[in-house]
Amino acid sequence: MAKKQREGVEGLVEQLRELVRGSGQTLTQLADLTGVDPARLSRFLHGKRGLSQDALDRIVRALHIRLVAAPDVQEGPPPGPKPAGEKKPRRRKE
């Protein structure tokens, strides 16, 4: 996994951990709601294990949140001006 992508995942895990704490639910309650094994959920929230997209979707629904990718985490080059080495073609005067 690329460094930037790993940092994005770590940030997501940290945010989810804070949302779980703020929800007032215990890990056991969240695990019961989502069908995710409590030990697996704990390992995920401590950054020691990944989760399937399906399990992550169930957690998101249980917490009543929506995930949105940050622009700097998305794949591909960022939008904006071309690098300094690339010049625009000159227009000919008629």
RAURCOR-V790756 format. One record per residue. RES is the residue in one small letter. PHI is phi in degrees with one decimal (999 if undefined). OMEGA is omega in radians with two decimals (999 if undefined). D_FIRST is the distance of its C-alpha to the first C-alpha in whole Angstrom. Layout:
BEGIN
res->RES phi->PHI omega->OMEGA d_first->D_FIRST
res->RES phi->PHI omega->OMEGA d_first->D_FIRST
END
This chain:
BEGIN
res->m phi->999 omega->3.14 d_first->0
res->a phi->-65.8 omega->-3.08 d_first->4
res->k phi->-57.6 omega->-3.10 d_first->6
res->k phi->-64.2 omega->3.13 d_first->8
res->q phi->-66.8 omega->3.12 d_first->7
res->r phi->-61.9 omega->3.11 d_first->6
res->e phi->-63.6 omega->3.10 d_first->10
res->g phi->-64.9 omega->3.12 d_first->11
res->v phi->-66.6 omega->3.12 d_first->10
res->e phi->-62.5 omega->3.10 d_first->12
res->g phi->-65.0 omega->3.10 d_first->15
res->l phi->-62.9 omega->-3.14 d_first->15
res->v phi->-61.0 omega->3.13 d_first->16
res->e phi->-62.1 omega->3.13 d_first->18
res->q phi->-65.4 omega->3.10 d_first->20
res->l phi->-64.0 omega->3.12 d_first->20
res->r phi->-60.5 omega->3.12 d_first->21
res->e phi->-65.2 omega->3.12 d_first->24
res->l phi->-66.2 omega->3.09 d_first->25
res->v phi->-64.3 omega->3.11 d_first->26
res->r phi->-59.4 omega->-3.11 d_first->28
res->g phi->-72.4 omega->-3.11 d_first->30
res->s phi->-74.5 omega->-3.10 d_first->30
res->g phi->81.5 omega->3.12 d_first->33
res->q phi->-91.7 omega->3.02 d_first->31
res->t phi->-81.2 omega->3.08 d_first->31
res->l phi->-60.8 omega->3.12 d_first->27
res->t phi->-63.7 omega->3.12 d_first->30
res->q phi->-64.6 omega->3.12 d_first->31
res->l phi->-65.0 omega->3.10 d_first->28
res->a phi->-63.0 omega->3.10 d_first->27
res->d phi->-62.9 omega->3.13 d_first->31
res->l phi->-65.6 omega->-3.02 d_first->30
res->t phi->-98.2 omega->-3.08 d_first->27
res->g phi->79.4 omega->3.10 d_first->27
res->v phi->-92.4 omega->3.13 d_first->24
res->d phi->-55.8 omega->-3.10 d_first->25
res->p phi->-57.2 omega->-3.14 d_first->26
res->a phi->-66.6 omega->3.12 d_first->24
res->r phi->-65.8 omega->3.11 d_first->21
res->l phi->-61.4 omega->3.12 d_first->21
res->s phi->-62.4 omega->3.13 d_first->22
res->r phi->-62.8 omega->3.10 d_first->19
res->f phi->-63.9 omega->-3.10 d_first->16
res->l phi->-69.2 omega->3.06 d_first->18
res->h phi->-103.0 omega->3.07 d_first->18
res->g phi->73.0 omega->-3.09 d_first->14
res->k phi->-100.7 omega->-3.07 d_first->15
res->r phi->-155.1 omega->3.08 d_first->14
res->g phi->-89.4 omega->3.08 d_first->12
res->l phi->-132.8 omega->3.06 d_first->15
res->s phi->-70.7 omega->3.10 d_first->16
res->q phi->-60.0 omega->3.13 d_first->16
res->d phi->-62.7 omega->3.14 d_first->20
res->a phi->-64.7 omega->3.11 d_first->20
res->l phi->-62.5 omega->3.10 d_first->19
res->d phi->-60.6 omega->3.13 d_first->21
res->r phi->-66.1 omega->3.10 d_first->24
res->i phi->-65.7 omega->3.13 d_first->23
res->v phi->-59.2 omega->3.12 d_first->23
res->r phi->-64.8 omega->-3.13 d_first->26
res->a phi->-65.4 omega->3.13 d_first->28
res->l phi->-88.8 omega->3.14 d_first->27
res->h phi->58.5 omega->3.12 d_first->28
res->i phi->-126.1 omega->3.09 d_first->26
res->r phi->-130.5 omega->3.11 d_first->24
res->l phi->-93.0 omega->3.09 d_first->20
res->v phi->-132.3 omega->-3.14 d_first->20
res->a phi->-70.4 omega->3.07 d_first->17
res->a phi->-73.3 omega->-3.10 d_first->17
res->p phi->-55.9 omega->-3.10 d_first->18
res->d phi->-79.7 omega->3.13 d_first->15
res->v phi->-99.8 omega->-3.12 d_first->12
res->q phi->-65.5 omega->-3.14 d_first->14
res->e phi->-74.2 omega->3.08 d_first->13
res->g phi->96.7 omega->-3.12 d_first->15
res->p phi->-70.5 omega->3.13 d_first->17
res->p phi->-69.6 omega->3.08 d_first->19
res->p phi->-69.8 omega->3.10 d_first->23
res->g phi->144.6 omega->-3.09 d_first->25
res->p phi->-66.5 omega->3.11 d_first->28
res->k phi->-71.3 omega->3.08 d_first->27
res->p phi->-58.0 omega->-3.04 d_first->26
res->a phi->-57.4 omega->-3.10 d_first->29
res->g phi->-71.7 omega->-3.11 d_first->30
res->e phi->-96.0 omega->-3.13 d_first->30
res->k phi->-105.1 omega->3.07 d_first->34
res->k phi->-77.5 omega->3.10 d_first->35
res->p phi->-66.0 omega->3.14 d_first->38
res->r phi->-79.4 omega->3.08 d_first->41
res->r phi->-87.0 omega->3.11 d_first->44
res->r phi->-81.9 omega->3.07 d_first->47
res->k phi->-81.8 omega->-3.13 d_first->50
res->e phi->-106.9 omega->999 d_first->53
END
